[in-house]
Amino acid sequence: MPLLSGSSYHTNWPFTNAHVNTIYPALFRKVPPIAYKRETINTPDGDFLDLDWQKNSSKKLLIGLHGLEGNADRHYLRGLFSFFGKNDWDTLGMNFRSCSGKLNNRLRMYNMGETNDLSLIINHVLHLGYYEEIVLTGFSLGGNVVLKYLGESGKHLPSQIKGGVVFSVPCDIPAANVAIAHWRNRIYLKRFLKTLNAKLVEKASLYPTHLDLSGPLPSSFYEFDEQFTGPIHGYSGAQDYWQSCSSIHFMPNIIRPVLVINALDDTFLAPTCYPENLAANHPYVYLETPSFGGHCGFYSANRDGSWWTERRALSFIQEKVLNR
């Protein structure tokens, strides 16, 4: 019964305020740069994916997925990669299409259920024939992709994939989008839509016959996903896209240990994003719900520069995933 009754994450004022805990790390956390080695691989549909490697000649690999409009150099991934690198892991940051600093080639970009590209990267890694133990991690959107991939793969999951750790996951996307549309999240919504709409305008200049931007640009996630994300990626609209990509529907089929850490004060999440009943009756899905943490926040500076998210991820992997 992997419904964890408590959490080792604790913090003090002002980080007991969800917005402070969400915003402060994003703006002020200083993580030393990592000398990533970038690899670009081609996709079957004529596009490309940029991968950021940190290699330590390890047989263990951590693959990390960023959140909406992030990249592999975001503070939460760089901190995790830095900590795991110091503990003799190789790391690989997946940049979703259009998020690596270069706009991708195709009309489509990325979405909440982008498991085909993740599968392509994993197959690329497996083809190297080097890594014996691979663990997946993801934050927010990236966490949803990890859970969906693990669930839809089920018994066909490659044996080298041992499990995962995910943070701040909107696993019930329709409900989470209701939460995100609340006025208290207005500042985040405007920030996300600023970059999403900029990409949309650039795409329209490249594909003028496919995109009609004669009206106002989207001012909500619903409008953006209804007009762009859904149809471009093969869904009938926003609701079809959200329902089809919600990892909550795939989590029952997960067959490797995975830890889901969703803070109870996360303003991006709805009550159904805390699947307590599922975790209580599932042998592999562990759910940890700290009282505080915000969205991808979890402020917890340590003397060695590591944060709680990094230490918690490694301890779970050692104890539950690799059984060491």
Residue pairs with C-beta under 8 A, 6 or more apart in sequence:
1 279
1 280
1 281
2 257
2 279
2 280
2 282
2 283
2 284
2 285
2 286
2 287
3 276
3 279
3 280
3 286
3 287
4 286
4 287
4 288
4 289
7 261
7 288
7 289
7 290
7 291
8 308
8 312
9 263
9 290
9 292
9 293
9 298
9 300
9 308
9 312
10 292
11 21
11 292
11 293
11 298
11 299
11 300
14 20
15 21
15 24
15 292
15 294
15 297
15 299
16 292
18 263
18 265
18 266
18 267
18 292
18 293
18 294
18 295
18 297
19 184
19 267
19 294
20 294
21 263
21 265
21 292
21 293
21 294
21 297
21 298
21 299
22 188
22 267
22 294
22 295
22 296
22 297
23 294
23 297
24 297
24 299
25 75
25 76
25 296
25 297
25 298
25 299
26 75
26 296
26 297
29 75
29 79
29 307
31 75
31 78
31 79
31 82
31 305
32 82
32 305
33 78
34 54
34 73
34 78
34 81
34 82
34 85
35 54
36 52
36 53
36 54
36 72
36 73
36 93
37 52
37 53
37 54
37 55
38 50
38 51
38 52
38 53
39 50
39 51
39 53
40 48
40 49
40 50
40 51
41 48
41 49
41 51
41 120
41 121
41 124
42 48
43 49
43 117
43 120
44 120
45 106
46 105
46 106
47 97
47 104
47 105
47 106
48 104
48 105
49 94
49 95
49 97
49 100
49 117
49 120
49 121
50 95
50 100
50 101
50 102
51 72
51 92
51 93
51 94
51 95
51 121
52 72
52 73
52 92
52 93
52 95
53 90
53 91
53 92
53 93
54 81
54 85
54 90
54 91
54 92
55 90
56 85
56 88
56 89
56 90
57 90
58 88
58 89
58 90
59 130
59 131
59 132
59 133
60 88
60 89
60 90
60 131
60 132
60 133
60 134
60 135
61 89
61 90
61 91
61 92
61 125
61 131
61 133
61 134
61 135
62 80
62 81
62 84
62 89
62 90
62 91
62 92
62 134
62 135
62 136
62 137
63 91
63 92
63 94
63 121
63 122
63 125
63 134
63 135
63 136
63 137
64 72
64 77
64 80
64 81
64 91
64 92
64 93
64 94
64 136
64 137
64 138
64 142
65 94
65 96
65 118
65 136
65 137
65 138
65 139
65 141
65 142
65 143
65 145
65 146
66 72
66 74
66 76
66 77
66 93
66 94
66 95
66 96
66 99
66 138
66 139
66 141
66 142
67 74
67 139
67 140
67 141
67 142
67 143
67 168
67 296
68 140
68 141
68 192
69 99
69 192
69 195
69 196
70 77
70 99
70 139
70 142
71 93
71 95
71 99
71 100
71 101
72 78
72 93
72 94
72 95
72 100
73 93
74 139
76 139
76 167
76 296
76 309
77 93
77 139
79 305
79 306
79 307
79 309
79 310
80 91
80 137
80 309
80 310
80 313
81 91
81 93
82 305
82 310
83 306
83 310
83 311
83 314
84 91
84 310
84 313
84 314
85 91
87 314
90 131
92 121
92 125
94 117
94 118
94 121
94 142
96 109
96 110
96 114
96 117
97 104
97 106
97 108
97 109
97 110
97 114
97 117
98 104
98 109
98 110
98 199
99 110
103 199
103 202
103 203
107 203
107 206
107 207
107 210
107 211
107 232
108 232
108 233
109 199
109 203
109 229
109 232
110 117
111 229
111 233
111 241
111 245
112 141
112 144
112 145
112 170
112 173
112 241
112 242
112 245
112 246
113 144
113 145
113 148
113 241
113 244
113 245
113 247
114 145
115 145
115 148
115 149
115 152
118 145
118 146
118 149
119 149
119 153
122 134
122 158
122 161
125 131
125 134
126 158
126 160
131 160
132 160
133 160
133 162
133 322
134 158
134 160
134 161
134 162
135 161
135 162
135 163
135 164
135 165
135 317
135 321
136 146
136 149
136 150
136 161
136 163
136 164
137 143
137 146
137 164
137 165
137 166
137 167
137 313
138 144
138 145
138 146
138 147
138 164
138 166
138 167
138 169
139 166
139 167
139 168
139 296
140 167
140 168
140 169
140 170
140 268
140 295
140 296
141 170
142 166
143 166
143 167
143 168
143 169
143 171
143 247
143 260
144 166
144 169
144 170
144 171
144 173
144 245
144 246
144 247
145 247
146 164
146 166
146 247
146 258
147 164
147 166
147 169
147 171
147 247
147 250
147 251
147 254
147 258
147 260
148 245
148 247
148 250
150 157
150 161
150 164
150 250
150 254
150 255
150 256
150 258
151 247
151 249
151 250
151 251
151 252
151 253
151 254
152 250
152 253
153 161
154 253
154 254
154 255
155 255
157 255
157 256
161 256
162 256
162 257
162 317
162 321
162 322
163 256
163 257
163 258
163 284
163 317
163 320
163 321
164 256
164 257
164 258
164 259
164 321
165 258
165 259
165 261
165 312
165 313
165 316
165 317
166 258
166 259
166 260
166 261
167 261
167 262
167 296
167 298
167 309
168 261
168 262
168 263
168 266
168 268
168 269
168 293
168 295
168 296
169 247
169 260
169 262
169 273
170 176
170 177
170 180
170 268
170 269
170 270
170 273
171 246
171 247
171 248
171 251
171 260
171 273
171 275
172 246
172 248
172 270
172 272
172 273
173 242
173 243
173 245
173 246
174 239
174 242
174 243
174 246
175 270
175 271
175 272
175 273
176 268
176 269
176 270
176 273
177 221
177 222
177 242
178 270
179 185
179 267
179 268
179 269
179 270
180 188
180 189
180 221
180 268
181 189
181 220
181 221
181 222
182 267
184 267
185 267
185 268
188 268
188 295
189 220
189 221
192 221
193 217
193 218
193 219
193 220
193 221
193 224
196 218
196 224
197 217
197 218
197 224
200 211
200 213
200 217
200 218
200 224
200 228
201 213
201 217
203 211
204 211
204 213
211 228
218 224
218 227
218 228
221 238
222 238
225 237
225 238
225 241
225 242
226 237
226 238
229 235
229 238
229 241
230 236
230 237
230 238
230 240
230 241
231 237
233 241
235 241
235 244
243 249
248 272
248 273
248 275
248 278
251 275
251 278
251 282
251 285
252 278
252 282
254 282
254 284
254 285
255 284
256 284
256 321
257 284
257 286
257 316
257 320
257 321
258 284
258 285
258 286
259 286
259 287
259 288
259 312
259 313
259 316
259 320
260 275
260 279
260 285
260 286
260 287
260 288
261 288
261 289
261 290
261 293
261 309
261 312
262 269
262 273
262 274
262 287
262 288
262 289
263 289
263 290
263 291
263 292
263 293
263 294
263 295
263 297
263 298
264 274
264 289
264 290
264 291
264 292
265 291
265 292
265 293
265 294
266 273
266 293
266 294
266 295
267 294
267 295
268 295
269 295
274 287
274 289
275 285
275 287
276 287
278 285
278 287
279 285
279 286
279 287
286 316
286 320
288 312
290 298
298 307
298 308
298 309
299 307
300 307
300 308
300 309
301 307
302 308
302 311
318 324
